[in-house]
Amino acid sequence: MPRGLYVAWRLPLVFCGLLVLLVGLLLIGWRDYAALLQSQELRLRSEQAIAVLAELDRLAAPPTEMALCVAVGAPVASAPEGRPDGNPWSEPLARLRGLVADNPSQVGRVESLTMALREWQQLYTLPLQQACTAGQRLGSAYVQSLFRVAAPTRTRIAAELAGLRRTEAGLQAERAAGGQAAREATDKLIVLVAVVAALLGVVALLAVRGFAAQLAAAGRRMEREASERGHAQERMLDAQRRLRMVLEHISEAAIAYDESGRVQWINPAGEVMFGRSRQGIGGQPISLLIPSLAEDLDWPVTQPEAELDGLTPSPWTVRRDTVAGQRAGSGGVEVPMEIALVQTHVDGERIGICLCRDLSETERAVRMTHAFAAMLGDALRQPLAQVRDALALLPMLPPGALEAPLRQQLTLAWGHSERTLGLVDDLLELERLRAGPRHARVVPTDLASELRAAVRAAQVRARRQQVRLLLEPPDGPLPVQADTRDLGRLLSRLLTLATDASPAGGEVRVAASRHGDAVRVELLDDGPALPEGYAERAFDPFAPPEPTQGRPGIGLSLAICREQAMQLDGHVGLAPAPSGPGALFWISLPLRPTGP
């Protein structure tokens, strides 16, 4: 970096530092000035308090005229000024309280002085005033006796006045010293502020010169960048032409639409897929092509950066969905398709891009696969059933009719045929469920009753395997609306899975309860722990079985359970046991009233 630019870059920091220092000095000066004003105000209050104390000292002096009036009958020319009520110190005391209100010790002394003055009035001043007013001549002895009684009070008044005067004099001297110190500090701050202001001016001048050099360098750099940007724009336009060529020739439909959902552009593959020309669909709502997007144009916020100056593009965020498109023509044929929605910005405008892939062939292949699986299952089931039935006659043969090794092999073959036939039945059941919802007899049902019946039916298998089925009775009815036959099959299959997984002497605990607006059935077995991550894959019919530590493979049972639960508008799940080994099977069905 050139030396001039380096200095120009540093000068703003120095300028900001000096500016902060100047502001700090001004704040300190303002604080000192406020302290000076406060000190002067307090000193003035002390002077006023001393003047009030002098006035109180004068007003509290013994009334000589009244004493002569009572002693020898001397007339009183007139009531002294300020004493019409015989209590001349009320107003000075009020002023004194206001002047010393911020000093608790002085306030206490003022209250003590007030009490002493009242006592002096009761003991000496008031009796003289009453006797003089009544025209009584009581003699000097009476006056002296009154004075002797009130003398301690008079002494206390003098002491309180002296103490108040000393304290106020000390405060006055202290505040005068504080004011002098504040004035000196203010003078010093004024000098510092002047020095800092001068430095700010010098730094500002240097900064302006440095910024001028920096602006000149920035101008030259902008000229170079403008030239480079022109070349980059040419490359970008070429890339856009290539991209448009790619979009024109890809096999998937590509639709560009604006923020309001109106089609701006569609490629030839989209024209063929939807049976509409580019000119006819331009400016029309995209819901004419994909009705499900009429009120749902939610797309991810994605604005990839151009790969320029070594920058890598930002990753795309895509919203994917499977919907039905609308092909133009007689009747408006629906086309199953997979869509991907993204967004970008072109010249500041928000543009959405929808890529569509026709799933008609894919769905046809899936249907053919399901049909083939069903046909294969039917073709295998009959011969397997005949083989199983033939092998089932083995126990009826008399002893010794077959050699022991042969009998053992035939018994093993009978077991394999039984399991194979069960797998074929499961495969046929899964394909039946996947073929779509059948006509079900949905009626109001009490899930608690169905669960008790399923547990009773499963007790035979459980006792044969030496497993205890423990049902925790629900608190009350659990009303759902379902096909009782499908619900019974689902419960029976889960009870079988939990029983088979539990060892001899184990337990399967069954419970059902309400969870919000749903009913949840839980089956907790005593089998070995599930392999890590297996609970998420167990419902995939094509996932390889992972029996570990003695837990048997699940096969297609959970896949069938999931399809059965979906037809009941419910969910089924598998999770590790909350504590210890075992697995937790659960079903969740919507809670519905059984009434009409």
C-alpha positions, 0 to 999 in steps of 0.5 A: 500500500502506498505511504499516502494511502496508509496514512490516510487510512490511519487518520480517521482512527486518530480523528475519531480518537481525538473526537471522543477525547473532545467529547469526554473533555466537554462532558467533564467540563459540563460536570465541573461547571454543574458542580461549580453552580451547585457549590455557589448555590449551597454557599448562598444557602449557607449565607441565608441560613446564617442570616436567618439564625441571626434573625432568630437570635434577635427575635428570641431575646427576652421581651424587655417592654413586657417585663417592665409592663408586668413588673412596674406597670410601664405602658407598652407603646405598641406591639413589636413588628412581626409579633402580633401573635406572640410567636415571631419566629414561625416564619424564620423557622420555616425558611431555616428548615427549607435551607437545611433540608438536605442536612439531616443533622441540621434538620434535627437541630432545627427541630430541637431549636423549635421545641426550645422556642416553644418551651421558652414561649410557654414558660416566659413570653406567654405569661408576660404577654397575658399579664401585660394584656390584662393590665396586671402589675405583679412586680419584678420578683414575679418577672425574675421568678419566671426568668429563672424557670425559663433560663435553662431553656434560654441557654439551650436556645442559645446553644442550638443557635450557636451550633447551627451557626458553627455548622453553617459557617463550616459548610460555607467555608467548605463550599467556597473551597469546592467552588474554587477548585471547580473553577480551577478545574474548569479553566484547565479543561478549557485549555485542554479543549482548545488544544484538542480542537486544534489537533482535530483541525490538523488531523482533518486537513491531513485526512482530506488530503489522504482521502483525495489520493485514495479517491484518485486511486479508486477511480483508476481501479474502477476503470479497470474493473469496468473493463473486466466487467464488460468482458465478464458480461460478454462471457455471461451472455454467451453462457446464457445462450448456451444455457437456453440451448440446453433448456430448449433440448432437455427431455424434461419440461422447464417452466419459468414464471413470475412472482404472481405465478404467470408463465413467462417461458416454457421449453419445447418438452413442456409444450409436448408434455402439456399439449400447449404452445408457448404463445398460447400459455405465455402470461397465463397462470401456471395453475392451468398446467399444474392445478395444485400450484394455484395457491401454493407457490412456496419456493426456496430462496435461492440466488446463486452467484455467478462464477466470477473472480474465483467465486464459487456459485451458492448451492441451490435449494430445491422444493420437490413434490409429486403432483398431477399436471393438466394436459390440454385436450378433450377432458383434460387428461391428468399427467402424474409428474415430479416437479422441482421448484427453485427461484432466482432473480433476473434484473431485480425481478423474482423468477421461479423455475419449475422442472417437470418429469413425466411419471406416467411410465414410472407409475405404469412400471410400478403397477406392472411390478405390483401385478407381477408380484401378486401373480407370482404370489398366487402362483407360489401359494398353491403349490407351497400349500400342497407341500405343507399339507403333505408334510403335515401328515408326517406325525401321522406315520407309525413309528419306525416307518421312516428312518430318523435322519429322513424324518428330521429332514422332512420335519425341517422341510415342513417348517421351511414350507410353513415360513415360506407360505407365511412370507408369500401371504405377507407379500400378497397382503402388502400388495393388496394394501398398496393397490389402493384403499378397498371398500372398508366398513368404517364404523364408530369403534371403541379401541379399548375393547378391540385391544382387549379382544386382540390381547385375549386372542394373542394369549394362546401364542404367548403361553406357547412361547412362555411369554406373559401379555400384560394389558394396562386397562385404559381409564375409559373408552377410546372412541375411534372410527375404523374398520374393526377387521383391519384394526384387529389385524393391525393389533394382532400383527404387532402383538405377534411381533412383540411376543416373538421378540420376547424370550421365554419368561419375558413380558409384553406390556400393552397400554393405551391412552389419549394423547391430545386429539389422538389415541396411542397404543404402546407395546413394550417387549423384553427382547434384545435391544434394537440395532442402532439406526434400525428403527428408521429402516424397519418399515422399508419392505426391502431393507435387509433384516438385521437380527442381533443378539437373538431378536428375530427378523421383522420381514414384511410385518412392519411394512404391512403395519404401516400400510394398514395404519395409513388406511386407518388414517393413523401412524405406526412406529418403532423405537428403542425401549425407554430404559434397558433392552427391548423395543417399543411398538406404537400406534396412533389413531385419530380420536373421534366421538362414537356418537352420531 
